[in-house]
């Protein structure tokens, strides 16, 4: 008997889901192939409604084949430098506590929206959307005390950096630290931790 091994992470631990298997480690889905239904055997030709469906599908595919690349290039050129993100609401200085380093407040931390992670099984890569902007955050709370960076793509994840604030305004270590992970290309926040 041959063991199943995840093509994405190499794990051998799976759980069965409704129509296949899911890797316990990385969450990659492996769907069972669907069985083909038998066509009308009594007459060697498909029914007229099936012919119409096939013609329509072929027509749609042909149109997409022609228009698809053109619309993608147009979309790509229009959105080349546009990053969609959620704005961060600045907090008031009165709400700063000893639990937060530097200029951080509970309101600023709570207003940070972490990006939604998307996985494309065809390209085996992750992408993010809808997160707050790291650049905007840095303007509110100042430069981090340390930055850790992943320069290369890792397991389908794009290059990322993790900024950590752990000193108070006086330069002493605060009781707690805040870490923000962001995608280097889009500067979109992908994770936060206090």
ChimeraX attribute file (.defattr): number of C-alpha atoms within 10 A of each C-alpha:
attribute: neighborCount
match mode: 1-to-1
recipient: residues
	/A:1	3
	/A:2	4
	/A:3	7
	/A:4	13
	/A:5	13
	/A:6	20
	/A:7	12
	/A:8	15
	/A:9	13
	/A:10	12
	/A:11	14
	/A:12	13
	/A:13	14
	/A:14	19
	/A:15	11
	/A:16	13
	/A:17	11
	/A:18	8
	/A:19	12
	/A:20	13
	/A:21	18
	/A:22	19
	/A:23	22
	/A:24	15
	/A:25	14
	/A:26	12
	/A:27	14
	/A:28	18
	/A:29	18
	/A:30	16
	/A:31	13
	/A:32	10
	/A:33	8
	/A:34	7
	/A:35	6
	/A:36	6
	/A:37	6
	/A:38	6
	/A:39	11
	/A:40	10
	/A:41	8
	/A:42	7
	/A:43	8
	/A:44	8
	/A:45	11
	/A:46	12
	/A:47	11
	/A:48	9
	/A:49	9
	/A:50	11
	/A:51	12
	/A:52	11
	/A:53	11
	/A:54	12
	/A:55	12
	/A:56	12
	/A:57	12
	/A:58	12
	/A:59	12
	/A:60	12
	/A:61	13
	/A:62	12
	/A:63	11
	/A:64	13
	/A:65	11
	/A:66	11
	/A:67	11
	/A:68	12
	/A:69	11
	/A:70	12
	/A:71	12
	/A:72	11
	/A:73	11
	/A:74	11
	/A:75	11
	/A:76	12
	/A:77	10
	/A:78	10
	/A:79	11
	/A:80	9
	/A:81	9
	/A:82	9
	/A:83	16
	/A:84	14
	/A:85	19
	/A:86	18
	/A:87	15
	/A:88	20
	/A:89	15
	/A:90	17
	/A:91	19
	/A:92	13
	/A:93	10
	/A:94	7
	/A:95	11
	/A:96	17
	/A:97	13
	/A:98	12
	/A:99	16
	/A:100	21
	/A:101	27
	/A:102	25
	/A:103	19
	/A:104	26
	/A:105	21
	/A:106	14
	/A:107	15
	/A:108	19
	/A:109	20
	/A:110	12
	/A:111	15
	/A:112	21
	/A:113	20
	/A:114	22
	/A:115	21
	/A:116	13
	/A:117	13
	/A:118	11
	/A:119	14
	/A:120	10
	/A:121	12
	/A:122	6
	/A:123	8
	/A:124	13
	/A:125	15
	/A:126	15
	/A:127	15
	/A:128	19
	/A:129	18
	/A:130	18
	/A:131	25
	/A:132	24
	/A:133	25
	/A:134	23
	/A:135	15
	/A:136	16
	/A:137	21
	/A:138	12
	/A:139	10
	/A:140	16
	/A:141	17
	/A:142	14
	/A:143	16
	/A:144	18
	/A:145	14
	/A:146	11
	/A:147	14
	/A:148	11
	/A:149	14
	/A:150	14
	/A:151	11
	/A:152	11
	/A:153	12
	/A:154	11
	/A:155	11
	/A:156	16
	/A:157	17
	/A:158	18
	/A:159	15
	/A:160	22
	/A:161	18
	/A:162	20
	/A:163	19
	/A:164	21
	/A:165	25
	/A:166	19
	/A:167	20
	/A:168	19
	/A:169	11
	/A:170	9
	/A:171	11
	/A:172	11
	/A:173	14
	/A:174	17
	/A:175	12
	/A:176	14
	/A:177	18
	/A:178	18
	/A:179	17
	/A:180	22
	/A:181	22
	/A:182	28
	/A:183	23
	/A:184	17
	/A:185	10
	/A:186	19
	/A:187	19
	/A:188	27
	/A:189	30
	/A:190	25
	/A:191	17
	/A:192	18
	/A:193	10
	/A:194	12
